[in-house]
Amino acid sequence: MSFERESRGFTLLEVLLAVLILGFGLTGIIVAMMQSQRAILASSYLETAQEVMDMGDMAYPLADVRDPEDAQNGLDVREQKATELWERINAEEKLSRKQEEKYHGYTWEREWLNKNDDEELERLGGLHVVRVTVRWGDRFRGHGEKESYITLWRKAE
């Protein structure tokens, strides 16, 4: 008399273990997809920010600055919309609807950092420190983002 039993299926424990492993795997895949989607979106925002930085540098080139305190063409330039920069660069050609949507909410600003610091200006050998900042997003709701860079300018003699 033999008590051997033939097994033709999976036990409940084996099924639960397989479902648990599958669940962990799928969760990892979904998290990775969400992170890569966020990275792609962030890179498109940064690409547009770089374009706005370039437009600002074309609209207000540092090479044209003669007097750093000149209100019209000095080192300090108030915050401007990307569409205003485009109009200053290329008044004849209007932005397309797609471009207007792309640049909506982006602003550009140039700020003279060592404006009132004569000691630092002397220490740097007459180099003026200038920061260019591009902002986008909804700053009023706390979702604003910005990208900036620092450059140096010296008065032509």
C-alpha positions in Angstrom: 0.0 0.0 0.0 1.6 3.2 -1.2 0.6 6.7 -0.1 2.2 8.5 -3.0 0.2 11.3 -4.4 0.3 12.6 -7.9 0.6 16.4 -8.1 -1.0 17.9 -11.2 -1.2 21.6 -10.3 0.3 24.4 -8.2 -0.3 24.8 -4.5 -1.9 28.0 -3.2 1.5 29.1 -1.8 3.2 28.8 -5.1 0.5 30.8 -6.9 0.7 33.6 -4.2 4.5 33.7 -4.5 4.4 34.0 -8.3 1.8 36.8 -8.1 3.9 38.6 -5.5 7.0 38.4 -7.7 5.1 39.5 -10.8 3.6 42.4 -8.8 7.1 43.6 -7.7 8.3 43.4 -11.3 5.4 45.3 -12.7 5.7 48.0 -10.0 9.3 48.5 -10.9 8.5 48.8 -14.5 5.7 51.4 -13.9 7.9 53.5 -11.6 10.7 53.5 -14.2 8.3 54.6 -16.9 7.0 57.4 -14.7 10.5 58.7 -13.9 11.6 58.6 -17.6 8.4 60.5 -18.5 9.2 63.2 -16.0 12.8 63.4 -17.3 11.6 63.8 -20.8 9.2 66.6 -19.8 12.0 68.3 -17.7 14.4 68.2 -20.7 11.9 69.8 -23.0 11.4 72.6 -20.4 15.1 73.1 -20.1 15.5 73.1 -23.9 12.9 75.9 -24.2 14.6 77.8 -21.4 17.9 77.6 -23.3 16.2 79.0 -26.4 14.7 81.9 -24.3 18.2 82.6 -22.9 19.6 82.8 -26.4 16.7 85.1 -27.4 17.5 87.4 -24.5 21.2 87.5 -25.3 20.3 88.4 -28.9 17.8 91.1 -27.8 20.1 92.6 -25.2 23.7 91.7 -26.2 26.4 92.5 -23.6 28.7 93.6 -26.4 26.3 96.6 -27.0 26.5 97.8 -23.4 28.6 101.0 -23.1 27.4 102.3 -19.8 26.4 99.6 -17.2 23.9 102.0 -15.6 22.1 103.0 -18.8 18.4 102.5 -18.3 17.8 101.4 -21.9 20.8 99.3 -22.7 22.6 98.7 -19.4 23.5 95.6 -17.5 20.2 95.5 -15.6 17.3 94.4 -17.8 13.9 94.0 -16.2 12.0 90.7 -16.5 10.5 90.3 -20.0 8.3 87.7 -21.6 9.8 85.5 -24.2 7.3 86.9 -26.8 8.6 90.4 -26.1 12.2 89.3 -26.7 11.1 87.8 -30.0 9.5 91.0 -31.1 12.6 92.9 -30.2 14.8 90.5 -32.2 12.6 90.0 -35.2 9.7 92.6 -35.4 8.8 91.7 -39.0 8.1 88.0 -38.4 5.5 87.0 -35.9 5.6 83.9 -33.7 3.5 81.0 -34.9 0.7 79.8 -32.7 2.8 76.7 -31.8 5.7 78.9 -30.8 3.5 81.2 -28.7 2.2 78.1 -26.9 5.8 76.9 -26.4 7.1 80.2 -25.0 4.0 81.0 -22.9 5.0 81.6 -19.3 8.7 81.9 -20.0 10.4 85.1 -18.9 14.0 86.4 -19.2 15.9 88.8 -16.9 19.4 90.1 -16.6 20.7 91.4 -13.2 23.9 93.2 -12.3 25.0 91.5 -9.1 27.9 93.7 -7.9 26.2 97.0 -8.8 26.7 98.7 -5.4 29.8 96.8 -4.3 32.9 98.9 -5.3 35.2 96.8 -3.2 34.3 93.6 -5.1 34.4 95.4 -8.4 38.0 96.5 -7.6 38.9 93.0 -6.3 37.7 91.5 -9.6 39.7 94.0 -11.6 36.8 95.9 -13.1 34.7 92.8 -14.0 31.0 93.2 -13.5 29.1 90.1 -12.4 25.9 89.6 -14.3 23.2 86.9 -13.8 20.8 85.9 -16.5 17.7 84.1 -15.3 14.9 82.4 -17.2 11.7 81.5 -15.3 8.7 79.4 -16.2 5.8 77.7 -14.6 3.3 79.0 -12.2 5.4 80.9 -9.6 2.3 82.3 -7.8 1.2 78.8 -6.9 4.6 77.6 -5.9 5.3 75.6 -9.1 7.7 78.0 -10.7 11.1 76.9 -12.0 14.1 78.8 -13.1 17.5 78.3 -14.8 20.3 80.9 -14.6 23.9 81.4 -15.4 26.5 83.9 -14.3 28.7 85.9 -16.8 31.3 88.6 -16.5 31.4 91.9 -18.3 34.1 94.6 -18.5 33.6 98.1 -19.7 35.3 98.8 -23.0 38.1 101.4 -22.8 
